[in-house]
């Protein structure tokens, strides 16, 4: 179950997180996780911290696969595409906290780690402490009461104060990309990530990048294990899932906005990827009725 937090006035905390606030908090048990998967997606102006409570799961973050186990914290930095692979999980359950306004010295906003840093850290002997912090934030997020606002933000501050040192950020460095040239497959993925909402074909990609269609298909699938247009579909479905959860927009409008040419194609693709129709997905994840 996911709870969104209404905007509430709070006092400043400190330089690192004085503007940080909780956007939403979720608890997903192993049954919910298996039956209602999320596809590849990212968030604007949002940092997500996930605490694995039980089991294990393959996590895809920015094109790379990681294994998360109970006691691990997974970091999804701002605008980084990610997906928990429910079909490659075992008894996996989690807490997820979405937040904004996080600023760590030397890093872009709403980021806790450099691009080349580990995306998963172990809580080790502090697992119970982190379970308590995530649990308190999750339960406070359900209470729409201004009196709870400062308590909620204080728990967030404590959580960030515990997590950030585990990444050991050096305040003297600037955020730098990985050294070396970007591979053609990564260039293709970057272009698709910017244009997936448009009516694009493989020919459009080839024309834009001055590469042959065969080369695009071959190099992309070799590196990421799915075709370029499958990647486009997963991005569209991921964006649609966010809109279905966070807005009351009409499903037909969402379908058009994320790049589908008709509602029928959208419904079929959504069912193929997620396992339930869009309307059912909205009913499960959101209390917001359609406009």
C-alpha positions in Angstrom: 0.0 0.0 0.0 1.3 3.5 -0.9 0.5 6.7 0.9 1.1 10.2 -0.5 1.9 13.0 1.9 0.1 16.3 1.7 2.3 19.5 1.8 2.8 20.6 5.4 4.9 23.3 6.9 8.0 22.2 8.8 11.0 23.8 10.4 14.5 23.7 8.9 16.6 20.7 10.0 20.2 21.2 8.7 22.3 22.0 5.7 22.1 18.6 4.1 18.3 18.0 4.3 16.7 21.2 5.6 14.4 21.2 2.6 13.9 17.5 2.4 10.3 16.2 2.6 8.5 12.9 2.2 6.4 12.6 -0.9 5.1 9.1 -0.3 5.8 5.9 1.6 5.0 2.3 0.6 5.0 -1.1 2.1 4.8 -4.0 -0.4 4.5 -7.5 0.9 5.7 -10.5 -1.0 2.3 -11.4 -2.5 1.6 -7.8 -3.7 5.1 -7.7 -5.2 4.7 -10.9 -7.2 1.2 -10.1 -8.5 1.5 -6.4 -9.5 4.9 -5.8 -10.9 6.3 -2.4 -11.9 8.1 -1.9 -15.1 11.1 0.3 -15.9 10.4 3.9 -14.8 12.1 7.0 -13.3 11.0 9.9 -11.2 11.5 13.6 -11.6 12.7 15.6 -8.6 12.5 12.6 -6.4 14.9 10.3 -4.6 13.7 6.8 -3.5 15.1 4.7 -0.7 14.0 1.1 -0.5 14.6 -1.2 2.4 14.5 -4.9 1.6 12.7 -6.6 4.5 12.7 -10.2 3.4 13.8 -12.5 0.5 15.8 -11.5 -2.5 15.3 -9.8 -5.8 17.1 -8.8 -9.0 17.0 -5.0 -9.4 17.7 -3.2 -12.6 19.2 0.2 -12.1 20.3 2.3 -15.1 20.8 -0.7 -17.3 22.7 -2.8 -14.8 21.4 -5.8 -12.7 22.0 -6.0 -8.9 20.9 -8.6 -6.3 19.1 -7.1 -3.3 18.6 -9.2 -0.1 16.9 -8.6 3.3 18.7 -5.9 5.1 19.8 -4.0 2.0 19.0 -0.4 1.1 18.5 0.3 -2.6 19.0 3.9 -3.8 17.2 5.2 -6.8 18.6 8.6 -7.5 16.7 11.3 -9.3 15.9 10.6 -13.0 17.5 7.1 -12.9 15.5 4.4 -14.6 14.9 1.3 -12.4 12.8 -1.8 -12.0 12.4 -4.5 -9.4 12.2 -7.7 -11.4 9.3 -9.6 -9.6 9.8 -12.6 -11.9 13.3 -13.0 -10.5 12.4 -12.6 -6.8 12.0 -14.9 -3.8 9.7 -13.9 -0.9 10.7 -10.3 -1.5 9.0 -7.5 0.6 10.0 -3.9 1.1 9.5 -0.4 2.4 9.9 2.4 -0.1 10.2 6.1 0.8 10.0 8.8 -1.9 11.4 12.2 -1.0 12.4 15.5 -2.5 14.6 18.5 -1.5 17.6 16.3 -0.6 20.9 18.0 -1.2 24.2 16.3 -0.4 27.3 18.4 -0.9 29.1 17.5 -4.2 26.1 15.8 -5.7 23.1 16.9 -7.8 19.8 17.4 -6.0 17.9 14.3 -4.9 21.0 12.1 -5.3 22.8 10.1 -2.6 25.5 8.5 -4.7 27.8 9.1 -7.6 27.0 7.4 -10.9 29.9 4.9 -10.4 29.1 4.2 -6.8 27.2 1.1 -5.5 23.4 1.4 -5.6 22.9 -1.1 -2.9 24.3 -1.1 0.7 23.9 -3.5 3.5 22.6 -2.3 6.9 24.4 -5.1 8.6 23.9 -5.1 12.4 21.8 -1.9 12.1 19.0 -3.6 10.2 16.5 -3.3 13.1 17.3 0.4 13.4 16.5 1.0 9.7 13.3 -1.1 9.9 12.2 1.1 12.7 12.9 4.3 10.8 11.2 3.1 7.6 8.3 1.8 9.6 7.7 5.1 11.5 7.9 7.1 8.3 5.5 4.8 6.6 2.9 5.0 9.4 3.3 8.7 9.9 2.7 9.3 6.1 -0.8 7.8 6.6 -1.8 10.6 9.0 -2.9 13.8 7.4 -2.3 15.9 10.4 -0.1 19.0 10.5 0.9 18.2 14.1 2.7 15.1 12.7 4.6 17.0 10.1 7.6 17.9 12.1 7.8 14.4 13.6 7.7 12.9 10.1 10.4 15.2 8.8 12.6 14.5 11.9 12.4 10.8 11.2 13.4 11.5 7.6 16.3 13.6 8.8 17.5 10.7 11.0 17.2 8.3 8.1 19.2 10.5 5.8 21.8 11.0 8.6 22.2 7.3 8.9 22.3 6.5 5.2 24.5 9.2 3.8 27.7 8.3 5.7 27.4 4.7 4.4 28.1 6.1 0.9 31.0 8.1 2.4 30.6 11.1 0.0 33.7 13.3 -0.2 32.4 16.9 -0.1 35.4 18.0 -2.2 34.5 16.1 -5.4 32.1 17.1 -8.1 29.6 14.8 -9.7 31.4 13.2 -12.6 30.3 10.7 -15.3 32.1 7.4 -15.7 35.4 7.7 -17.5 35.7 6.5 -21.0 33.6 6.7 -24.1 29.9 6.0 -24.0 29.0 2.8 -25.9 26.7 2.9 -28.9 24.1 1.0 -27.0 24.2 3.5 -24.2 23.8 6.3 -26.7 20.8 4.6 -28.2 19.3 4.1 -24.8 19.9 7.7 -23.9 18.1 8.9 -27.1 15.2 6.5 -26.5 14.9 7.7 -22.9 14.5 11.3 -24.2 12.1 10.5 -27.1 10.0 7.5 -25.9 6.8 9.6 -25.6 7.0 10.5 -29.3 5.7 8.4 -32.2 9.1 6.9 -33.0 10.2 3.9 -35.0 13.5 2.1 -35.4 14.1 4.1 -38.5 13.7 7.3 -36.5 16.4 6.1 -34.1 18.7 5.2 -37.0 18.2 8.5 -38.7 18.9 10.5 -35.5 22.0 8.6 -34.6 23.3 7.9 -38.1 23.5 4.2 -37.5 21.9 1.3 -39.4 18.7 -0.3 -38.0 20.4 -3.7 -37.9 23.3 -2.3 -35.9 21.0 -0.6 -33.5 18.9 -3.7 -32.9 22.0 -6.0 -32.5 24.1 -3.8 -30.3 21.2 -2.7 -28.0 20.0 -6.3 -27.5 23.5 -7.6 -26.9 24.0 -5.1 -24.0 20.6 -4.8 -22.5 19.0 -8.2 -23.5 15.8 -6.7 -25.0 15.1 -4.8 -28.3 15.1 -1.0 -28.5 11.3 -1.0 -29.1 10.7 -3.3 -26.1 12.6 -0.7 -24.1 10.4 2.0 -25.4 7.3 0.1 -24.4 8.6 -0.5 -20.9 9.3 3.2 -20.5 5.8 4.1 -21.7 4.2 1.6 -19.4 6.3 2.7 -16.5 5.3 6.4 -17.0 1.7 5.2 -17.4 1.9 3.4 -14.0 3.1 6.6 -12.3 0.3 8.6 -13.8 -2.3 6.0 -12.9 -1.1 6.0 -9.3 -0.5 9.7 -8.8 -3.2 11.4 -10.9 -6.9 11.1 -11.8 -6.3 11.6 -15.5 -8.4 9.6 -17.9 -6.7 6.4 -19.0 -7.2 7.3 -22.7 -5.3 10.6 -22.1 -2.5 8.8 -20.3 -2.2 6.4 -23.2 -1.8 9.1 -25.7 0.5 11.2 -23.6 3.0 8.4 -23.0 3.3 7.6 -26.8 0.6 5.0 -27.7 -1.4 5.7 -30.8 -4.7 4.2 -29.5 -6.2 3.0 -26.3 -6.5 -0.6 -27.6 -2.7 -0.9 -28.1 -2.1 0.6 -24.7 -4.5 -1.8 -22.9 -2.9 -4.8 -24.6 0.7 -3.7 -23.9 -0.1 -2.8 -20.3 -1.8 -6.2 -19.7 1.2 -8.0 -21.3 3.8 -6.2 -19.2 2.0 -5.7 -15.9 -0.4 -8.7 -15.8 -3.5 -6.6 -15.1 -5.4 -4.0 -17.1 -4.7 -0.3 -16.4 -8.1 0.3 -14.7 -7.5 -2.6 -12.3 -4.0 -1.4 -11.6 -5.3 2.0 -10.7 -7.9 0.4 -8.4 -5.2 -1.6 -6.6 -2.7 1.2 -6.2 -4.6 4.4 -5.9 -7.6 5.9 -4.0 -7.9 8.6 -6.6 -11.0 8.2 -8.9 -10.6 8.9 -12.6 -11.8 12.3 -13.8 
